[in-house]
Amino acid sequence: MPKTKQFDEHEVLNKAKDLFHKKGYNGTSMDELVQATGLSRSSIYDTFGDKYSFYIRTLEFYKKQARSDMEKALEKISSPRKKIEYFLDLTVKDITNDLNRKGCFMVNATTELAGADTKIADIACVNMQEMEEKFYTWIKEGQAAGEISKTHTARSLARHLYNTLTGLRVTGKTNPDKTLLKDIVKTSLSVLDV
């Protein structure tokens, strides 16, 4: 008879995510994962696989959590332009509230591993496409409503905004100055002006 798990998988993924987020993949040891999660090595291997598989699971968990948080934060905003502005404003707040300068786990994974690991590169690429698609939808809706300029295509504007989002995250790790970040956002959003 198989043993039943005596732990909350989401809680364990959260603890592992926090550790990987803080120290990166290469900076995190299995011993640290054992300590952070409170699980034995065998429980980690049985449930999540090796360190690499565990990392992938935590990255996917983070991505799903971040998407859900974004949807909840924006659900009451009807204006597409206001959604974009509010989302970028939330990003700046998140960066400036990150006192340990951990940054975005997805951006960290991309910069640490995507150049050498095709699975991480694929996850980062899908994340980029999904976020770009979200911006694209908002921009198309905003253009149809007359809130966003049609000078540029919705696709090129979506790519521009995704690049701004990622750039904010990278800049924020080295210089989380609110004025600087808000200036980047203001300039970036100016291409949407009608």
TIVO-2410 file (N, C-alpha, C; in nm, 3 decimals):
# residues 194
REC num residu      c1      c2      c3 atome chaine
REC   1      M   0.084  -0.118   0.000     N      A
REC   1      M   0.000   0.000   0.000    CA      A
REC   1      M   0.089   0.125   0.000     C      A
REC   2      P   0.068   0.217  -0.099     N      A
REC   2      P   0.152   0.336  -0.106    CA      A
REC   2      P   0.128   0.430   0.011     C      A
REC   3      K   0.236   0.498   0.051     N      A
REC   3      K   0.224   0.594   0.161    CA      A
REC   3      K   0.152   0.719   0.112     C      A
REC   4      T   0.068   0.774   0.198     N      A
REC   4      T   0.001   0.899   0.163    CA      A
REC   4      T   0.091   1.016   0.202     C      A
REC   5      K   0.084   1.120   0.122     N      A
REC   5      K   0.165   1.239   0.149    CA      A
REC   5      K   0.111   1.310   0.271     C      A
REC   6      Q   0.202   1.351   0.358     N      A
REC   6      Q   0.166   1.420   0.481    CA      A
REC   6      Q   0.201   1.568   0.475     C      A
REC   7      F   0.197   1.625   0.355     N      A
REC   7      F   0.231   1.767   0.341    CA      A
REC   7      F   0.146   1.830   0.232     C      A
REC   8      D   0.137   1.962   0.239     N      A
REC   8      D   0.063   2.040   0.141    CA      A
REC   8      D   0.159   2.074   0.026     C      A
REC   9      E   0.131   2.021  -0.091     N      A
REC   9      E   0.220   2.039  -0.206    CA      A
REC   9      E   0.237   2.187  -0.242     C      A
REC  10      H   0.129   2.264  -0.234     N      A
REC  10      H   0.137   2.407  -0.267    CA      A
REC  10      H   0.226   2.482  -0.167     C      A
REC  11      E   0.215   2.445  -0.042     N      A
REC  11      E   0.299   2.508   0.061    CA      A
REC  11      E   0.447   2.476   0.035     C      A
REC  12      V   0.475   2.353  -0.002     N      A
REC  12      V   0.613   2.312  -0.031    CA      A
REC  12      V   0.664   2.385  -0.155     C      A
REC  13      L   0.581   2.393  -0.258     N      A
REC  13      L   0.621   2.465  -0.380    CA      A
REC  13      L   0.648   2.611  -0.349     C      A
REC  14      N   0.568   2.671  -0.262     N      A
REC  14      N   0.589   2.810  -0.222    CA      A
REC  14      N   0.724   2.828  -0.153     C      A
REC  15      K   0.756   2.737  -0.062     N      A
REC  15      K   0.884   2.746   0.011    CA      A
REC  15      K   1.002   2.727  -0.084     C      A
REC  16      A   0.991   2.630  -0.173     N      A
REC  16      A   1.098   2.606  -0.270    CA      A
REC  16      A   1.111   2.725  -0.366     C      A
REC  17      K   0.997   2.779  -0.407     N      A
REC  17      K   0.997   2.895  -0.497    CA      A
REC  17      K   1.070   3.012  -0.430     C      A
REC  18      D   1.040   3.037  -0.304     N      A
REC  18      D   1.105   3.146  -0.233    CA      A
REC  18      D   1.257   3.127  -0.228     C      A
REC  19      L   1.300   3.004  -0.206     N      A
REC  19      L   1.444   2.977  -0.200    CA      A
REC  19      L   1.510   2.993  -0.337     C      A
REC  20      F   1.452   2.930  -0.438     N      A
REC  20      F   1.507   2.943  -0.574    CA      A
REC  20      F   1.504   3.089  -0.620     C      A
REC  21      H   1.398   3.160  -0.586     N      A
REC  21      H   1.384   3.299  -0.624    CA      A
REC  21      H   1.496   3.383  -0.562     C      A
REC  22      K   1.526   3.355  -0.438     N      A
REC  22      K   1.629   3.431  -0.367    CA      A
REC  22      K   1.770   3.396  -0.413     C      A
REC  23      K   1.797   3.266  -0.432     N      A
REC  23      K   1.934   3.221  -0.457    CA      A
REC  23      K   1.963   3.175  -0.600     C      A
REC  24      G   1.860   3.160  -0.681     N      A
REC  24      G   1.878   3.111  -0.816    CA      A
REC  24      G   1.892   2.959  -0.817     C      A
REC  25      Y   1.891   2.903  -0.936     N      A
REC  25      Y   1.903   2.758  -0.949    CA      A
REC  25      Y   2.041   2.711  -0.905     C      A
REC  26      N   2.143   2.773  -0.961     N      A
REC  26      N   2.281   2.730  -0.933    CA      A
REC  26      N   2.323   2.758  -0.789     C      A
REC  27      G   2.262   2.857  -0.726     N      A
REC  27      G   2.299   2.893  -0.589    CA      A
REC  27      G   2.225   2.816  -0.481     C      A
REC  28      T   2.134   2.728  -0.523     N      A
REC  28      T   2.052   2.652  -0.428    CA      A
REC  28      T   2.096   2.506  -0.427     C      A
REC  29      S   2.121   2.453  -0.308     N      A
REC  29      S   2.160   2.312  -0.295    CA      A
REC  29      S   2.040   2.227  -0.252     C      A
REC  30      M   2.051   2.097  -0.272     N      A
REC  30      M   1.946   2.006  -0.226    CA      A
REC  30      M   1.932   2.014  -0.074     C      A
REC  31      D   2.044   2.029  -0.003     N      A
REC  31      D   2.038   2.042   0.143    CA      A
REC  31      D   1.954   2.163   0.184     C      A
REC  32      E   1.969   2.272   0.111     N      A
REC  32      E   1.891   2.392   0.141    CA      A
REC  32      E   1.743   2.370   0.111     C      A
REC  33      L   1.714   2.296   0.005     N      A
REC  33      L   1.575   2.265  -0.028    CA      A
REC  33      L   1.512   2.177   0.080     C      A
REC  34      V   1.589   2.081   0.129     N      A
REC  34      V   1.542   1.994   0.237    CA      A
REC  34      V   1.510   2.080   0.359     C      A
REC  35      Q   1.601   2.169   0.393     N      A
REC  35      Q   1.582   2.255   0.511    CA      A
REC  35      Q   1.464   2.351   0.492     C      A
REC  36      A   1.454   2.412   0.374     N      A
REC  36      A   1.349   2.512   0.350    CA      A
REC  36      A   1.209   2.449   0.345     C      A
REC  37      T   1.199   2.331   0.288     N      A
REC  37      T   1.067   2.268   0.272    CA      A
REC  37      T   1.027   2.182   0.390     C      A
REC  38      G   1.126   2.136   0.468     N      A
REC  38      G   1.097   2.047   0.578    CA      A
REC  38      G   1.074   1.903   0.534     C      A
REC  39      L   1.098   1.875   0.407     N      A
REC  39      L   1.082   1.740   0.354    CA      A
REC  39      L   1.217   1.668   0.352     C      A
REC  40      S   1.210   1.538   0.354     N      A
REC  40      S   1.333   1.459   0.338    CA      A
REC  40      S   1.370   1.458   0.189     C      A
REC  41      R   1.494   1.422   0.161     N      A
REC  41      R   1.537   1.411   0.022    CA      A
REC  41      R   1.448   1.313  -0.054     C      A
REC  42      S   1.418   1.200   0.010     N      A
REC  42      S   1.338   1.098  -0.058    CA      A
REC  42      S   1.198   1.150  -0.091     C      A
REC  43      S   1.138   1.229   0.000     N      A
REC  43      S   1.006   1.287  -0.029    CA      A
REC  43      S   1.013   1.385  -0.145     C      A
REC  44      I   1.120   1.464  -0.149     N      A
REC  44      I   1.137   1.558  -0.261    CA      A
REC  44      I   1.151   1.481  -0.391     C      A
REC  45      Y   1.239   1.381  -0.393     N      A
REC  45      Y   1.260   1.303  -0.515    CA      A
REC  45      Y   1.133   1.230  -0.557     C      A
REC  46      D   1.062   1.172  -0.461     N      A
REC  46      D   0.940   1.096  -0.493    CA      A
REC  46      D   0.830   1.185  -0.549     C      A
REC  47      T   0.820   1.307  -0.496     N      A
REC  47      T   0.710   1.395  -0.536    CA      A
REC  47      T   0.747   1.488  -0.651     C      A
REC  48      F   0.867   1.544  -0.647     N      A
REC  48      F   0.903   1.648  -0.744    CA      A
REC  48      F   1.015   1.608  -0.839     C      A
REC  49      G   1.081   1.498  -0.813     N      A
REC  49      G   1.195   1.457  -0.895    CA      A
REC  49      G   1.323   1.520  -0.844     C      A
REC  50      D   1.420   1.531  -0.930     N      A
REC  50      D   1.549   1.587  -0.892    CA      A
REC  50      D   1.540   1.740  -0.878     C      A
REC  51      K   1.649   1.802  -0.843     N      A
REC  51      K   1.651   1.948  -0.820    CA      A
REC  51      K   1.602   2.023  -0.943     C      A
REC  52      Y   1.645   1.981  -1.060     N      A
REC  52      Y   1.606   2.047  -1.184    CA      A
REC  52      Y   1.455   2.039  -1.206     C      A
REC  53      S   1.398   1.921  -1.187     N      A
REC  53      S   1.253   1.902  -1.204    CA      A
REC  53      S   1.177   1.985  -1.101     C      A
REC  54      F   1.229   1.991  -0.979     N      A
REC  54      F   1.169   2.070  -0.873    CA      A
REC  54      F   1.171   2.219  -0.912     C      A
REC  55      Y   1.281   2.263  -0.967     N      A
REC  55      Y   1.294   2.402  -1.011    CA      A
REC  55      Y   1.190   2.434  -1.119     C      A
REC  56      I   1.177   2.346  -1.216     N      A
REC  56      I   1.079   2.366  -1.324    CA      A
REC  56      I   0.938   2.377  -1.266     C      A
REC  57      R   0.906   2.288  -1.172     N      A
REC  57      R   0.773   2.291  -1.108    CA      A
REC  57      R   0.751   2.423  -1.035     C      A
REC  58      T   0.852   2.472  -0.965     N      A
REC  58      T   0.836   2.597  -0.890    CA      A
REC  58      T   0.822   2.716  -0.986     C      A
REC  59      L   0.893   2.710  -1.097     N      A
REC  59      L   0.884   2.817  -1.196    CA      A
REC  59      L   0.743   2.822  -1.258     C      A
REC  60      E   0.690   2.705  -1.291     N      A
REC  60      E   0.553   2.697  -1.345    CA      A
REC  60      E   0.451   2.742  -1.239     C      A
REC  61      F   0.475   2.703  -1.115     N      A
REC  61      F   0.388   2.743  -1.002    CA      A
REC  61      F   0.389   2.895  -0.988     C      A
REC  62      Y   0.507   2.955  -0.993     N      A
REC  62      Y   0.522   3.100  -0.983    CA      A
REC  62      Y   0.446   3.170  -1.096     C      A
REC  63      K   0.464   3.119  -1.218     N      A
REC  63      K   0.400   3.177  -1.335    CA      A
REC  63      K   0.247   3.175  -1.320     C      A
REC  64      K   0.194   3.063  -1.275     N      A
REC  64      K   0.050   3.050  -1.256    CA      A
REC  64      K   0.000   3.145  -1.147     C      A
REC  65      Q   0.075   3.154  -1.038     N      A
REC  65      Q   0.039   3.245  -0.928    CA      A
REC  65      Q   0.040   3.391  -0.974     C      A
REC  66      A   0.145   3.429  -1.046     N      A
REC  66      A   0.159   3.566  -1.094    CA      A
REC  66      A   0.045   3.603  -1.188     C      A
REC  67      R   0.009   3.510  -1.278     N      A
REC  67      R  -0.102   3.535  -1.371    CA      A
REC  67      R  -0.233   3.553  -1.296     C      A
REC  68      S  -0.257   3.469  -1.198     N      A
REC  68      S  -0.379   3.477  -1.118    CA      A
REC  68      S  -0.385   3.609  -1.042     C      A
REC  69      D  -0.273   3.649  -0.982     N      A
REC  69      D  -0.267   3.776  -0.909    CA      A
REC  69      D  -0.295   3.894  -1.002     C      A
REC  70      M  -0.240   3.888  -1.124     N      A
REC  70      M  -0.260   3.995  -1.221    CA      A
REC  70      M  -0.408   4.004  -1.259     C      A
REC  71      E  -0.468   3.890  -1.288     N      A
REC  71      E  -0.610   3.889  -1.327    CA      A
REC  71      E  -0.698   3.947  -1.217     C      A
REC  72      K  -0.672   3.909  -1.092     N      A
REC  72      K  -0.750   3.961  -0.980    CA      A
REC  72      K  -0.733   4.112  -0.965     C      A
REC  73      A  -0.609   4.158  -0.981     N      A
REC  73      A  -0.581   4.301  -0.965    CA      A
REC  73      A  -0.650   4.386  -1.072     C      A
REC  74      L  -0.670   4.329  -1.190     N      A
REC  74      L  -0.723   4.406  -1.302    CA      A
REC  74      L  -0.870   4.381  -1.333     C      A
REC  75      E  -0.933   4.287  -1.263     N      A
REC  75      E  -1.068   4.245  -1.301    CA      A
REC  75      E  -1.173   4.356  -1.293     C      A
REC  76      K  -1.153   4.455  -1.210     N      A
REC  76      K  -1.254   4.561  -1.194    CA      A
REC  76      K  -1.228   4.682  -1.283     C      A
REC  77      I  -1.122   4.677  -1.361     N      A
REC  77      I  -1.089   4.790  -1.449    CA      A
REC  77      I  -1.141   4.758  -1.588     C      A
REC  78      S  -1.227   4.844  -1.640     N      A
REC  78      S  -1.287   4.816  -1.771    CA      A
REC  78      S  -1.208   4.877  -1.887     C      A
REC  79      S  -1.143   4.990  -1.865     N      A
REC  79      S  -1.068   5.057  -1.970    CA      A
REC  79      S  -0.939   4.981  -2.002     C      A
REC  80      P  -0.920   4.942  -2.128     N      A
REC  80      P  -0.796   4.872  -2.165    CA      A
REC  80      P  -0.670   4.956  -2.137     C      A
REC  81      R  -0.676   5.083  -2.167     N      A
REC  81      R  -0.561   5.171  -2.142    CA      A
REC  81      R  -0.530   5.177  -1.992     C      A
REC  82      K  -0.634   5.189  -1.911     N      A
REC  82      K  -0.616   5.195  -1.765    CA      A
REC  82      K  -0.561   5.063  -1.712     C      A
REC  83      K  -0.599   4.950  -1.773     N      A
REC  83      K  -0.543   4.821  -1.732    CA      A
REC  83      K  -0.392   4.820  -1.753     C      A
REC  84      I  -0.347   4.866  -1.868     N      A
REC  84      I  -0.204   4.870  -1.899    CA      A
REC  84      I  -0.131   4.961  -1.801     C      A
REC  85      E  -0.186   5.080  -1.781     N      A
REC  85      E  -0.123   5.176  -1.688    CA      A
REC  85      E  -0.117   5.120  -1.546     C      A
REC  86      Y  -0.228   5.063  -1.501     N      A
REC  86      Y  -0.233   5.009  -1.365    CA      A
REC  86      Y  -0.137   4.892  -1.349     C      A
REC  87      F  -0.132   4.806  -1.448     N      A
REC  87      F  -0.042   4.690  -1.442    CA      A
REC  87      F   0.104   4.735  -1.433     C      A
REC  88      L   0.144   4.831  -1.514     N      A
REC  88      L   0.282   4.880  -1.508    CA      A
REC  88      L   0.308   4.954  -1.376     C      A
REC  89      D   0.207   5.024  -1.325     N      A
REC  89      D   0.220   5.090  -1.195    CA      A
REC  89      D   0.239   4.985  -1.084     C      A
REC  90      L   0.163   4.877  -1.090     N      A
REC  90      L   0.179   4.768  -0.993    CA      A
REC  90      L   0.319   4.707  -1.001     C      A
REC  91      T   0.371   4.697  -1.122     N      A
REC  91      T   0.505   4.643  -1.141    CA      A
REC  91      T   0.608   4.733  -1.072     C      A
REC  92      V   0.595   4.863  -1.090     N      A
REC  92      V   0.687   4.957  -1.024    CA      A
REC  92      V   0.674   4.944  -0.872     C      A
REC  93      K   0.552   4.934  -0.821     N      A
REC  93      K   0.533   4.917  -0.676    CA      A
REC  93      K   0.597   4.788  -0.627     C      A
REC  94      D   0.579   4.681  -0.704     N      A
REC  94      D   0.638   4.552  -0.667    CA      A
REC  94      D   0.791   4.563  -0.661     C      A
REC  95      I   0.849   4.630  -0.757     N      A
REC  95      I   0.995   4.646  -0.762    CA      A
REC  95      I   1.043   4.730  -0.643     C      A
REC  96      T   0.977   4.840  -0.618     N      A
REC  96      T   1.023   4.929  -0.511    CA      A
REC  96      T   0.996   4.872  -0.372     C      A
REC  97      N   0.900   4.780  -0.361     N      A
REC  97      N   0.873   4.714  -0.232    CA      A
REC  97      N   0.963   4.592  -0.209     C      A
REC  98      D   1.038   4.553  -0.310     N      A
REC  98      D   1.127   4.436  -0.303    CA      A
REC  98      D   1.259   4.478  -0.238     C      A
REC  99      L   1.260   4.488  -0.107     N      A
REC  99      L   1.376   4.540  -0.035    CA      A
REC  99      L   1.500   4.452  -0.050     C      A
REC 100      N   1.481   4.323  -0.076     N      A
REC 100      N   1.595   4.232  -0.094    CA      A
REC 100      N   1.642   4.224  -0.239     C      A
REC 101      R   1.575   4.296  -0.327     N      A
REC 101      R   1.608   4.300  -0.469    CA      A
REC 101      R   1.613   4.160  -0.532     C      A
REC 102      K   1.516   4.079  -0.497     N      A
REC 102      K   1.508   3.945  -0.556    CA      A
REC 102      K   1.470   3.953  -0.703     C      A
REC 103      G   1.391   4.052  -0.738     N      A
REC 103      G   1.346   4.065  -0.876    CA      A
REC 103      G   1.234   3.968  -0.908     C      A
REC 104      C   1.207   3.954  -1.034     N      A
REC 104      C   1.103   3.863  -1.084    CA      A
REC 104      C   1.165   3.725  -1.105     C      A
REC 105      F   1.105   3.624  -1.048     N      A
REC 105      F   1.158   3.487  -1.058    CA      A
REC 105      F   1.171   3.444  -1.205     C      A
REC 106      M   1.072   3.477  -1.288     N      A
REC 106      M   1.077   3.439  -1.430    CA      A
REC 106      M   1.192   3.510  -1.502     C      A
REC 107      V   1.208   3.639  -1.477     N      A
REC 107      V   1.317   3.713  -1.541    CA      A
REC 107      V   1.452   3.660  -1.491     C      A
REC 108      N   1.460   3.630  -1.361     N      A
REC 108      N   1.583   3.574  -1.306    CA      A
REC 108      N   1.618   3.441  -1.371     C      A
REC 109      A   1.517   3.354  -1.385     N      A
REC 109      A   1.540   3.223  -1.448    CA      A
REC 109      A   1.586   3.241  -1.592     C      A
REC 110      T   1.526   3.337  -1.660     N      A
REC 110      T   1.561   3.363  -1.799    CA      A
REC 110      T   1.706   3.409  -1.811     C      A
REC 111      T   1.744   3.505  -1.728     N      A
REC 111      T   1.880   3.558  -1.738    CA      A
REC 111      T   1.985   3.460  -1.686     C      A
REC 112      E   1.946   3.376  -1.589     N      A
REC 112      E   2.043   3.280  -1.535    CA      A
REC 112      E   2.060   3.158  -1.625     C      A
REC 113      L   1.951   3.108  -1.682     N      A
REC 113      L   1.957   2.975  -1.744    CA      A
REC 113      L   1.913   2.963  -1.890     C      A
REC 114      A   1.832   3.056  -1.939     N      A
REC 114      A   1.773   3.038  -2.073    CA      A
REC 114      A   1.877   3.024  -2.184     C      A
REC 115      G   1.992   3.088  -2.169     N      A
REC 115      G   2.095   3.079  -2.272    CA      A
REC 115      G   2.160   2.941  -2.280     C      A
REC 116      A   2.149   2.864  -2.172     N      A
REC 116      A   2.214   2.733  -2.168    CA      A
REC 116      A   2.116   2.616  -2.155     C      A
REC 117      D   1.989   2.645  -2.137     N      A
REC 117      D   1.892   2.539  -2.110    CA      A
REC 117      D   1.767   2.560  -2.195     C      A
REC 118      T   1.742   2.468  -2.287     N      A
REC 118      T   1.630   2.486  -2.380    CA      A
REC 118      T   1.494   2.478  -2.310     C      A
REC 119      K   1.482   2.397  -2.206     N      A
REC 119      K   1.353   2.387  -2.134    CA      A
REC 119      K   1.319   2.520  -2.067     C      A
REC 120      I   1.418   2.581  -2.002     N      A
REC 120      I   1.396   2.713  -1.939    CA      A
REC 120      I   1.367   2.817  -2.047     C      A
REC 121      A   1.441   2.810  -2.157     N      A
REC 121      A   1.418   2.903  -2.268    CA      A
REC 121      A   1.276   2.889  -2.322     C      A
REC 122      D   1.228   2.764  -2.332     N      A
REC 122      D   1.091   2.741  -2.381    CA      A
REC 122      D   0.987   2.799  -2.284     C      A
REC 123      I   1.007   2.777  -2.154     N      A
REC 123      I   0.915   2.831  -2.053    CA      A
REC 123      I   0.915   2.984  -2.060     C      A
REC 124      A   1.034   3.043  -2.070     N      A
REC 124      A   1.044   3.190  -2.079    CA      A
REC 124      A   0.977   3.242  -2.205     C      A
REC 125      C   0.993   3.170  -2.315     N      A
REC 125      C   0.934   3.210  -2.443    CA      A
REC 125      C   0.781   3.204  -2.436     C      A
REC 126      V   0.727   3.098  -2.379     N      A
REC 126      V   0.582   3.085  -2.364    CA      A
REC 126      V   0.530   3.197  -2.273     C      A
REC 127      N   0.601   3.224  -2.165     N      A
REC 127      N   0.562   3.333  -2.075    CA      A
REC 127      N   0.559   3.466  -2.150     C      A
REC 128      M   0.661   3.491  -2.231     N      A
REC 128      M   0.667   3.613  -2.309    CA      A
REC 128      M   0.549   3.621  -2.405     C      A
REC 129      Q   0.522   3.512  -2.475     N      A
REC 129      Q   0.411   3.510  -2.571    CA      A
REC 129      Q   0.277   3.534  -2.503     C      A
REC 130      E   0.257   3.473  -2.386     N      A
REC 130      E   0.131   3.491  -2.313    CA      A
REC 130      E   0.114   3.635  -2.266     C      A
REC 131      M   0.221   3.694  -2.215     N      A
REC 131      M   0.212   3.832  -2.167    CA      A
REC 131      M   0.196   3.928  -2.284     C      A
REC 132      E   0.269   3.901  -2.392     N      A
REC 132      E   0.254   3.984  -2.511    CA      A
REC 132      E   0.111   3.977  -2.563     C      A
REC 133      E   0.051   3.858  -2.559     N      A
REC 133      E  -0.086   3.839  -2.605    CA      A
REC 133      E  -0.184   3.917  -2.518     C      A
REC 134      K  -0.157   3.921  -2.388     N      A
REC 134      K  -0.242   3.999  -2.296    CA      A
REC 134      K  -0.235   4.147  -2.333     C      A
REC 135      F  -0.113   4.199  -2.352     N      A
REC 135      F  -0.098   4.339  -2.394    CA      A
REC 135      F  -0.167   4.362  -2.530     C      A
REC 136      Y  -0.149   4.269  -2.622     N      A
REC 136      Y  -0.208   4.281  -2.756    CA      A
REC 136      Y  -0.360   4.295  -2.747     C      A
REC 137      T  -0.422   4.211  -2.666     N      A
REC 137      T  -0.568   4.215  -2.649    CA      A
REC 137      T  -0.612   4.350  -2.594     C      A
REC 138      W  -0.543   4.396  -2.489     N      A
REC 138      W  -0.578   4.526  -2.431    CA      A
REC 138      W  -0.559   4.638  -2.533     C      A
REC 139      I  -0.452   4.634  -2.609     N      A
REC 139      I  -0.423   4.739  -2.708    CA      A
REC 139      I  -0.528   4.739  -2.818     C      A
REC 140      K  -0.561   4.620  -2.871     N      A
REC 140      K  -0.665   4.611  -2.975    CA      A
REC 140      K  -0.796   4.669  -2.924     C      A
REC 141      E  -0.833   4.633  -2.802     N      A
REC 141      E  -0.957   4.686  -2.743    CA      A
REC 141      E  -0.948   4.838  -2.725     C      A
REC 142      G  -0.831   4.883  -2.680     N      A
REC 142      G  -0.810   5.027  -2.660    CA      A
REC 142      G  -0.810   5.104  -2.791     C      A
REC 143      Q  -0.754   5.045  -2.896     N      A
REC 143      Q  -0.757   5.110  -3.027    CA      A
REC 143      Q  -0.900   5.119  -3.079     C      A
REC 144      A  -0.976   5.011  -3.061     N      A
REC 144      A  -1.116   5.009  -3.106    CA      A
REC 144      A  -1.199   5.113  -3.030     C      A
REC 145      A  -1.165   5.135  -2.903     N      A
REC 145      A  -1.239   5.232  -2.821    CA      A
REC 145      A  -1.188   5.375  -2.837     C      A
REC 146      G  -1.081   5.393  -2.913     N      A
REC 146      G  -1.024   5.526  -2.933    CA      A
REC 146      G  -0.937   5.573  -2.819     C      A
REC 147      E  -0.898   5.482  -2.727     N      A
REC 147      E  -0.812   5.517  -2.613    CA      A
REC 147      E  -0.664   5.505  -2.644     C      A
REC 148      I  -0.633   5.431  -2.749     N      A
REC 148      I  -0.493   5.403  -2.783    CA      A
REC 148      I  -0.471   5.434  -2.930     C      A
REC 149      S  -0.360   5.500  -2.957     N      A
REC 149      S  -0.325   5.540  -3.092    CA      A
REC 149      S  -0.313   5.420  -3.186     C      A
REC 150      K  -0.346   5.444  -3.314     N      A
REC 150      K  -0.331   5.341  -3.417    CA      A
REC 150      K  -0.206   5.368  -3.502     C      A
REC 151      T  -0.120   5.459  -3.455     N      A
REC 151      T   0.002   5.492  -3.530    CA      A
REC 151      T   0.088   5.368  -3.550     C      A
REC 152      H   0.093   5.284  -3.447     N      A
REC 152      H   0.168   5.158  -3.453    CA      A
REC 152      H   0.070   5.042  -3.445     C      A
REC 153      T   0.110   4.928  -3.496     N      A
REC 153      T   0.022   4.811  -3.488    CA      A
REC 153      T   0.008   4.765  -3.344     C      A
REC 154      A  -0.100   4.699  -3.316     N      A
REC 154      A  -0.122   4.645  -3.181    CA      A
REC 154      A  -0.011   4.547  -3.145     C      A
REC 155      R   0.033   4.469  -3.243     N      A
REC 155      R   0.140   4.371  -3.216    CA      A
REC 155      R   0.271   4.440  -3.178     C      A
REC 156      S   0.310   4.544  -3.253     N      A
REC 156      S   0.437   4.612  -3.221    CA      A
REC 156      S   0.428   4.683  -3.086     C      A
REC 157      L   0.313   4.738  -3.053     N      A
REC 157      L   0.295   4.802  -2.922    CA      A
REC 157      L   0.300   4.698  -2.810     C      A
REC 158      A   0.240   4.581  -2.833     N      A
REC 158      A   0.243   4.475  -2.732    CA      A
REC 158      A   0.387   4.430  -2.706     C      A
REC 159      R   0.465   4.417  -2.812     N      A
REC 159      R   0.606   4.378  -2.796    CA      A
REC 159      R   0.683   4.486  -2.721     C      A
REC 160      H   0.654   4.610  -2.753     N      A
REC 160      H   0.718   4.723  -2.686    CA      A
REC 160      H   0.687   4.721  -2.536     C      A
REC 161      L   0.561   4.698  -2.501     N      A
REC 161      L   0.522   4.697  -2.361    CA      A
REC 161      L   0.581   4.578  -2.287     C      A
REC 162      Y   0.589   4.463  -2.353     N      A
REC 162      Y   0.651   4.348  -2.288    CA      A
REC 162      Y   0.799   4.377  -2.262     C      A
REC 163      N   0.865   4.438  -2.358     N      A
REC 163      N   1.006   4.474  -2.343    CA      A
REC 163      N   1.022   4.576  -2.229     C      A
REC 164      T   0.929   4.669  -2.218     N      A
REC 164      T   0.931   4.765  -2.108    CA      A
REC 164      T   0.917   4.694  -1.974     C      A
REC 165      L   0.823   4.601  -1.967     N      A
REC 165      L   0.798   4.525  -1.844    CA      A
REC 165      L   0.924   4.450  -1.800     C      A
REC 166      T   0.986   4.380  -1.893     N      A
REC 166      T   1.107   4.305  -1.861    CA      A
REC 166      T   1.221   4.399  -1.825     C      A
REC 167      G   1.233   4.508  -1.900     N      A
REC 167      G   1.337   4.606  -1.870    CA      A
REC 167      G   1.321   4.668  -1.733     C      A
REC 168      L   1.197   4.696  -1.694     N      A
REC 168      L   1.172   4.749  -1.559    CA      A
REC 168      L   1.222   4.652  -1.454     C      A
REC 169      R   1.195   4.523  -1.474     N      A
REC 169      R   1.236   4.421  -1.378    CA      A
REC 169      R   1.389   4.414  -1.365     C      A
REC 170      V   1.458   4.420  -1.477     N      A
REC 170      V   1.604   4.412  -1.475    CA      A
REC 170      V   1.662   4.540  -1.414     C      A
REC 171      T   1.613   4.654  -1.458     N      A
REC 171      T   1.660   4.782  -1.404    CA      A
REC 171      T   1.634   4.790  -1.253     C      A
REC 172      G   1.517   4.744  -1.212     N      A
REC 172      G   1.479   4.750  -1.072    CA      A
REC 172      G   1.567   4.670  -0.979     C      A
REC 173      K   1.631   4.565  -1.032     N      A
REC 173      K   1.722   4.486  -0.948    CA      A
REC 173      K   1.848   4.565  -0.915     C      A
REC 174      T   1.889   4.648  -1.006     N      A
REC 174      T   2.011   4.726  -0.983    CA      A
REC 174      T   1.984   4.865  -0.928     C      A
REC 175      N   1.871   4.923  -0.970     N      A
REC 175      N   1.838   5.059  -0.924    CA      A
REC 175      N   1.687   5.072  -0.908     C      A
REC 176      P   1.633   5.032  -0.792     N      A
REC 176      P   1.489   5.036  -0.771    CA      A
REC 176      P   1.436   5.174  -0.733     C      A
REC 177      D   1.484   5.275  -0.802     N      A
REC 177      D   1.442   5.413  -0.775    CA      A
REC 177      D   1.305   5.439  -0.839     C      A
REC 178      K   1.208   5.474  -0.757     N      A
REC 178      K   1.071   5.492  -0.803    CA      A
REC 178      K   1.059   5.598  -0.912     C      A
REC 179      T   1.129   5.710  -0.895     N      A
REC 179      T   1.123   5.817  -0.995    CA      A
REC 179      T   1.177   5.770  -1.129     C      A
REC 180      L   1.288   5.701  -1.127     N      A
REC 180      L   1.349   5.647  -1.249    CA      A
REC 180      L   1.253   5.550  -1.318     C      A
REC 181      L   1.195   5.457  -1.242     N      A
REC 181      L   1.107   5.356  -1.299    CA      A
REC 181      L   0.978   5.418  -1.354     C      A
REC 182      K   0.923   5.516  -1.282     N      A
REC 182      K   0.802   5.582  -1.329    CA      A
REC 182      K   0.830   5.664  -1.456     C      A
REC 183      D   0.950   5.717  -1.467     N      A
REC 183      D   0.987   5.791  -1.587    CA      A
REC 183      D   0.992   5.696  -1.708     C      A
REC 184      I   1.047   5.576  -1.687     N      A
REC 184      I   1.051   5.475  -1.794    CA      A
REC 184      I   0.908   5.440  -1.838     C      A
REC 185      V   0.820   5.418  -1.740     N      A
REC 185      V   0.682   5.383  -1.770    CA      A
REC 185      V   0.613   5.497  -1.847     C      A
REC 186      K   0.631   5.618  -1.799     N      A
REC 186      K   0.567   5.734  -1.864    CA      A
REC 186      K   0.610   5.747  -2.010     C      A
REC 187      T   0.738   5.734  -2.034     N      A
REC 187      T   0.789   5.744  -2.170    CA      A
REC 187      T   0.740   5.629  -2.256     C      A
REC 188      S   0.740   5.511  -2.198     N      A
REC 188      S   0.693   5.394  -2.271    CA      A
REC 188      S   0.546   5.404  -2.308     C      A
REC 189      L   0.465   5.453  -2.216     N      A
REC 189      L   0.322   5.466  -2.241    CA      A
REC 189      L   0.288   5.578  -2.340     C      A
REC 190      S   0.381   5.671  -2.360     N      A
REC 190      S   0.354   5.785  -2.448    CA      A
REC 190      S   0.325   5.740  -2.591     C      A
REC 191      V   0.375   5.623  -2.632     N      A
REC 191      V   0.347   5.574  -2.768    CA      A
REC 191      V   0.202   5.532  -2.786     C      A
REC 192      L   0.129   5.520  -2.675     N      A
REC 192      L  -0.013   5.483  -2.683    CA      A
REC 192      L  -0.102   5.604  -2.699     C      A
REC 193      D  -0.047   5.725  -2.674     N      A
REC 193      D  -0.128   5.846  -2.675    CA      A
REC 193      D  -0.195   5.870  -2.810     C      A
REC 194      V  -0.323   5.906  -2.802     N      A
REC 194      V  -0.400   5.937  -2.923    CA      A
REC 194      V  -0.368   6.077  -2.968     C      A
***
